[in-house]
Amino acid sequence: MQALVLDHVSHAFDGILAVDDLSLSLAKGEVVCLLGPSGCGKTTALRVAAGLEALQRGKVMIAGETVAGAGREVPPEDRSVGLVFQDYALFPHLTVASNVAFGLRGLSSGEKQARAEEALARVGMSDAASSYPHMLSGGQQQRVALARALAPRPRVMLLDEPFSNLDARLRQKVRDETLHVLKESGTTTLMVTHDPEEAMFMADRIALMRAGRIVQEGTPAALYYQPVDSFVASFFGEINRLEGVVATEQVSTPFGPVEAKGFSDGDTVEILIRPEALHLSPSEQTANGTERAVEVMAARLMGRSSLIHLRALDVPEQETHFHARVPGRFLPLENQRLRVELDRSQAFVFPRETD
């Protein structure tokens, strides 16, 4: 039995389709991210699952029970879902413990207190039980919001851009803590984000959306290494983009030929190459037959990696400015010649998009 099912869900605002025939299933204990650019419909889909938007078409099921569809619309408070939003929505006049216990229904005062203490311990906030929200940092407030959502022991957790209000360094720490809490509790989670790195960090599975539809669904590795189109390939970071013409199921690039299976001779295609697919080495190193020469335009240390701006040589008909991303500190001099070898597993060929 699936923990959460969105079955052919569609939703429109003023006649404009925000979610278009979306189907998605989550297994018990799975963390799934709805990923996509602003306005693609991901938050609307989550709000329909929560019951915050009335279902217009399709069906929503939680633990095998239909909560929306076929003339049935269960209110949000009766769906056994936990909700965490960008702003955390903590009550400023209540203590942390009271905030966490606020949504608990049908329990005695003692049971509510015990449940709140358990949830706060799970997120590492027991010491703040008597504090008020204004006394906490942004990261601490986020953990309290997570504790409040976990306290009723929901069947499904719904997170809407939960880390977007945190600065970059704190965001990394808090999302790491959140992932461990969700996995340790075995909570099925649907999370909305526009950040591909965040989705890859958090998700067992990603559903990438565009214009209300899921473009590709799968593990982070599948979307990164086996994208179905140029939108998917380019959404996960910077990419070198070329055009070429197919000949005998291959297309030439400044770094050697790339397979173009399924295309006919004469087809004009896009070739997308990830910066980390360009492996650089000193030009005096012995070539193995698959390497080409490039010239360094600039080199910049980016922390964990170096970004090298390159000019391809001896290919005047091609775009000559490319980026290579190399692990660690690698800062060749400007105008230095290097050999470049292409990792073809990170080079993708798609039909050329037309305007």
N, C-alpha and C positions, 0 to 999 in steps of 0.2 A: 504493500500500500504506500502510495506517495504521500509525503507530508503536506505538500502544497501543489495544486494544479491550477494553472490558468489555461483554459480551454477555449481557443478561438475568440479571444477577448478583443473587442473593438470599442473605442470611445472617442467621441467628437465633442468639440467646443464650438458653438455657433456655426455648426456645419463643417468645421475644419477637423479632419481626422487626425487625432493625436496618437492613438494606438490602433494599429491596422491588423486585425486577424492574428493576434499574438497568442502563441501556445508555448507553455513552459511548465516543466514538472521538476520538483525538488524532492530528493529522497531524504529520509529521516537522517538528521545529523549533518546534512550537506550544506556547505556555504556556496551560494551562487551569487554572482555579481551581474546586475544589469548595467552595462557600460555603454556609453555613447555621448555624442556632443550635446550641448544644450539644445532643448527643444525637440529631442528625438522621441519623446514619449515615455522615457523610463520611469520618471517620478509618477506620472499618471497611472502607469501600470501598477506600481507599488501601492498607490492610494486606492485603486480599485480592489486590489487584494486585501487591503486593510478594511475596506468598507467606508473609507472617507469620501470616495466618489461612488455614487450609485452605478451599478453595472448597467450598461446599455445593451451590450450584445455579448454572448458567450456564456461561460460558466466559470465559477471559482469554487474549488474544493479544498478543504483542510482536513487532513487525516481521514479521507474517504467520505466526509460529509459535505454536501453541497451547501455553501454559505451564501452564494449569489447565483441566480439563474433559475430558469423554469418557474418564474413567479415568486421566488424566494429571495429575501434580502435580509440576512442576519446583521444586526447592528455591530459596529466595531467592538464594543465592550464584551460581546458574547462570542467572538470568533476565536478566542484564545490565541491572540497575537500580541507580541510585545513591540512597541514602537519607539524608535530613537530618531530624532530629527536633528537638523543642523544647529538649532538654537537651544536644544536640551529641554526648554520649557519647564524649568524648576520653579517651584513656588518660593518667592523670596522670604515670605513670612514664616515658613516652616523649616524646621531643622532638617538635616540630611536624612536622619532616620524617619522622620515624619513624611518627607517627600517620597521615600522608597515605599513606605507602608500605605501611602495615600490610595493607590488603586486596588488594594487588596479587599476583596468582598467576601462575605460569608464566613469570616473568621473572627474569633474572639480577640480581644485586645492583646492578650498574651501570645496568641498564635501569630498575630500581625507583627508584633515586636520580634518574635523569634525568626519569622520569615525575612524581615528587613535586615536583621543582624546577619543571617545566613547569606543574603544577597550582597551585603556590603563586604563581608569577609571574602566572598568570591572575587570581588574586583579590587581587593586590597585597600578598602576605605573604612575599615572598622573604627579607626581612631578619630574619624571625622563625624561620627554619628550625631554628636550634639552641636556641630557647627552649622552655620547658615550658608546658603549658596554664595553670598557675596564675599565670604571669607576664603573661598576656594579658587584655585587657578582654573584656567579653561580645561586643562586635561583632567583635573579632579572632578569638575562639573560633568564632563563627558562620562566619566566612570560612574558617577552617581546616577546619571540618566540611564546608563546600561543596567545598573543594579535595580533601578525601579522597573525597568522593562522585564528583567529576569525574575523578579520576586514572585509574580503570579504563576511562575513555571509554565510559560506559554508553549503551545505546540510549535509556533513559528515566530521567529524574530524578523522584523522588518526595519531596515536601517536606511535612512535617506540622507546621503552625503554626510555621515556622522562626524567626519574629521575635518571638514572644509573650513571651519572657523579657527583651527589651530595653526600655529606657525609650523614651518617645515620640519624642524627638529623635533618638536613635541609631537607632531602628527605621526612620525615614524614610531616613536615610543608607545603612544597610546593605541595605535592600530595593532601593534605587536601584542600588547596586553589584551586587547579586545579579542583578537583571533584566538589566543590561548584560552580565554574564558569561554568563548563560544564552543571550542572544540572539547574542552574538559567537561562542559555541561551537556554536550551532545545536542545542542540546540540547532534546529534547522533554521537557516538564515538566508533571507533574500536582501541583498544590499545594492543600493543605487550609488553609482559614482561616475564622474566624467574623467577620472584619472586612470589611464591604463596601467601605470605602475602599481597603483593601489589595488586595482582589480586583480592583477597578477599575484600580488602579495597575499591578498585575502582569500581568493576564490579557489574552490575545488573545480569549479566550472564557470565559464564566462559566457553570457549572452550579449553579443555586441549588436546594438540597435542603430538604425538609421531611418529617419522619416517614418517612425511608428512601427517598423518591422524589425524582426531579428534577422540580421544579415548572416551571422555565423554563430554557432553555439558549440562549445567544447572546452577542453582543458586549456589553461593558459599556453601550454606548449603547442597544442594543436593550432590555436589561432596565430601564434607567433611564427611557427615554422611551416604551417600549411594554410596560409590565408586563401580565401576563395576569390578575392578580387583586390583591386588596388586600394580601395577604401580601407579594407581590413589591414592590409600590409602596412599602409602608411599611418594608420591610427596609433600604432604601438611605438611611434618614435620617428626620428628623422630618417629620411631615406634618400638615396641617390636615384634620380629618375631620368631614364633615357628613352629614346625611341629608336626602333630599328625595323628592318624588313626581314621577314622569314625566308630562309632558303634551305631546303632539305631538312626541315624540322630543327633548324638552328637559327640563332640570331647573333650577329657579331656585336661585341662590346669592346671598349678599350682594354679590357682585362681578359679577353679571349671569348670564345663562343659559349653561348648558353643554350641549353635545350629548349625547344619551343614545340613540344609534342602537341598534336591536335590542331595545329595551324597549317594553313596551306601556303605554298610558295607565293611570295608577293604580298602576303598580309603585313600591314603595318601594325606593330605592337608596342606596348610599353614594357620596359625592363626596369624593375625596381630592385635596388641592391642596398642592403643594410650597410651602414658604415663599418660595423664590426666584421663584415664579410671580406673586407680588403686587408689582407695580411701583408705587412711591410717588412722588408729586410734590406740590408746594405746592398748597393748595386754591384759590389765586387763579389758578392756571394754567387756561387755557381747556380746558373738557372737550370730548372728541371724540365723546361719545355712548356710549362703552363704559366710562367711568369711574364709580366710586361714591365716596362719602365715608366716611372712617373717622376714628377718634379715637385718638391715641397714649396708651397706658396706661403704657408704659415703653420706654426705648431703652438697649441695652447694646452696647458695642463688644466684639467677639469676636475681634479681631486682624485677619484679612483681610476680615472682613465685620462688619456691624452687625445685631443681632437686634432687631426692633421688635415689641413687644406691642401689638396693635390691638383696638379695640372697634368692631364694625360699627354703623352708625347706621341708624335708621329700618327695622329688620327685627326687631321684638321676638319674632317666632316662631322665629328662628334662634339658634343658639349664637353668642355675640357676641365671644368671645375667640379671636383668631387671631395667628399669628406670620408676620412677613415677614422675609426675609433679604436684605440689600442689600449689594452690594460696597462695600468701602472704609469710610471714616468718615462715617456719616450718623446724627446723634443729634438728632432733633427733640425738642421739649419735651413734657413730659406735658400731656395734654389738648389738644395742638395738633391741628387738623383737617388731614387730608391727602386728596388724591385717590388712589384705588387703581385700577389697571387690571390685569386678569387675563390672563396668558399661558395661553391655553386648551390649548396643547400640553403643559402640565404640570398639567392637571386631568383626573382619571380617574374614570369612573363604573363601578361594579360592583354586582352584586346585594348586597343587605344580608345580612350573615352572621347566621345565627340560632344561638342557643345549643344 
